[in-house]
Amino acid sequence: MTAPLPLLSVRDLHVAYGQVRALSGLSLTVNQGEIVALIGPNGAGKSSTLNAIAGLRAPASGSVQLEGRELAGLPAHEVVAAGIVLVPEGRAVLQRMTVEENLVLGAESRVPHAPRSAIDEQLRRFPSLERRRSQPAGALSGGEQQMLAIARGLLQRPRILLLDEPSMGLSPLLVKQIFDAVRRIHKEGATILLVEQNARMALKVAERAYVLERGQLIVEGEAGKLAEDPRVRAAYLGGDVEVS
């Protein structure tokens, strides 16, 4: 019996910025309903991977397929239309617009005249946003802005959601809130590829993980097993770690 295709399949991906090679032959898969983490040090090529998948950076070579459909080299809006949505590093919310206006724009970028019920659903998913729906996005905390960015991404009806460093710049309490939200939307059916420098949290929330260094894959496997791998513990976890 033929095994089903992965939802996302990246094969032998090469990305360069001029003479600087960011990725050298990266391959990974994400199956329907999974959370897969991509971890590694600064400059490892994690964000370059997401940008290439999302159509923001054309790869020098390689394949990006969504359930067998080749997307490598397509412009970003066509990749979004196919079902891959990136929540970028730094959140990129529209600071002067209200929370609700940000969500309306996010919804209409994929679904013109999106029903009000879709926006209300996201506000119910993130109660702190519902309480502040009429306030400017720039008045939100960093954690709330990240929740807004995720909610806006979900309104684009992704088949796979790409999260780029969702915990960046947040306090430990807010990091926990963001990862609780990631767990929650995953339980509700979202498929997620997560890039995260906080390896400890990434391995707690993910089912599988890939570790990148200098643009190359060095190890992959089940997240819980990687958390016990001496190489991963020494390099990224600072010693002992409990994964729950």
N, C-alpha and C positions, 0 to 999 in steps of 0.2 A: 504494500500500500504506500503510495507516495505521500511523504510528509507535507503538511501545509506550508506555504511560503511564509517567512517572517513578514510581519507588517512592514518593518523597515529593514532594508539590507544595504549596507555600505560595503563596497568592495574595492580594495587597493586604491584608496583615495590619496591623492597627492595635491597639496595646496602650497602655493609659494607667494611671497610678497617680494617682487623683484628677484633678487638673487638669494633671498632668505627663504629657506624651505621650512614651512610650518608643519606640514604633515608629510610623512613618507610611507605610503602604502598601508594606511589604516583600514582595517576591516572590522565591522561590528554588525550585530543584529539586535532588533527589538521585536519581541512577539506581542501580539494583541493582548492587552490587559496587564502588561508588565510595567514595573519601574526599573529602569536600567540606569546605573550611575556611571559617569565618566570622571575619574579623579586623576590628580597629578599636580605637580608643582606649577607655579607661574611660568608661562612660556612653553608649557608642554604641548600646546596645540588644542586644548579643550574647546575654547571658544571658536577657534578656526574650524573645528569639526562642525559645530552647530551652524556657523555662518555658511559653510559649504552646503550642508543639508538643506538649510532654509533658503538657498538661492541668493544670499547676500554676497557671496564670494564664489566666483566660478572656479571649480577645481582645474588644476593643470591636467589631470587625468583621473580615471576611476569612475565608479558607478555608484549612484544613489537611487535606490528603487523603493517605491511604496507599493507593496503587494504586487511586485513584478513590473510596475510601470516605471520606466526610466525618467528621472527628474534632473539628473546632473546637468548643469549649464542652463536650466530654465530660469527666467527672471523670477524674482521673489513673489510677485503677485500670483503667478501661475502655480508656484509651489504651495502658497496659502490656499488657493482654490482647490488644489489636489487634496489638502487636508493636513498639511504640516504647518504648525503655528509656533513661532518663536517668541518667548517672553525674554527680552534681552537683558543682559547685564546692565545694572543701573536704572532699571525700571522704566524710564522714559515715559512717564505719565505727563499729561498736559497740565502744567502747574496752575495756570490761571482759570482753567475750566473746572466746573464742579465734578464731584465724583460721578454723579449721574450722567453728565455730559460726556465724560470720558467713556463711560460704558456705552452710551448711545453711539458714539463714533466708532468704538470698537466693534459693535454689533453690525453697524451698517457697512463697514469695510468689507464684510463677507456676505451679509444678508441684508440688502437694501430694505428699508421699512421693516426692520426686525420687530417682532411683536413685543409689546411692553412686558408680557409674561416672562420672556427670556431674561430681560434686564432685572425684573423683580426676583427671579430665581437666583441670580448671582448675588443680589443684595441680601437675600435670605441666607445664602451660603456663608457670607462674611458679615456677621451682625454689626461689627464696628463700622463697616462701610454704610450699612443701612441707616445707622444712627447719624451719619455725617454726609448723607447723600447730596445735600444742598451746599456743602462747603467746598471751597477750592481744593483741588488735589494737593496743591502746594502747602496747605495747612495740615496735612496728615503727617503722622509719624512715618519713619522709614519703613516700619513693618506694615503699616496700613497702605502705604504706597505700593509695596510689593504685593499685598493682597489685591489691590486694585489692578495692578498689571496682570496678575494671574486671572482675575475675573474677566478682564477685557480679552485675554487670550482665549478663555473658555467660550466666550460669546461668539467666537469665530468658528465654532463647531469643529475643533480639530479631531482628526483621527489619531494623531500623535502630537503631544505637547512637548516642546523643547524648552527646558528651564535653564537659563544661564546664570549661575551664581546667585540663586535667590536669597542666600543669607548674607551676602556681602554688605559690610558696614553696619550690621545690626547687633544689638546687645544680645547676650545669651538668652534672655527671656523672650525677645522677639524672634530669635532663631528657632526656639522651640515652637512658638506659635506658627511660624511659617511652615515648619516641617509637619506639624500637626495638620495644617491645611492641606499639604501635599498628600499625606496619608489619606485624608478624608476624601479628596477628589479622586484618588486612585481607587478607593473602596466603592466609589460611585460609578466606576467604569473607565476612568481615564487611563490612557497609555502614555507613559512619560519617559523621556530621555533627559536625565538630570546631569548637568555639569556643575560640580561643586568642589570648592577648595577645602571645605570643612569635611574631610574624609570620614571622620568619626560619625557625623550625622548622616552623611550620604550612605554609608554602609549599614546604618540602622534602618533606613527607610527603603533601600533598594532590595530587589531580589537577586539581581546579578550586577556585576560591575566590571569595568575595564580600567586599567591603569596605564596612563600615557607618560612617557618621558621623552623630551626632545623630539616630539612629533611621531613617535613610534610606540606601538603597543608592547608593553613588557610583561603583563600578566592579565589574565581574565578569569572569571569564575563566579560561583555563588558568593553573594555579598558576605554572608556569615563566615564562610571559609576564608575569604580574603582578609577579613578582620583578624583571623588567627594566623595568617601567613607571616612568618618572621620578617620577610622583606618589607611587606606593607606596614606592619606594626612599627618597625624601626624607622621607616622613612616618613610615614604620614600620621601615625596614631600616638606617637610619643610614649610608647610603652604599653602597659596593660590597657585593655579596653573590654567593656562588656557590651555585647550587642543584644538588644531586646526588641 
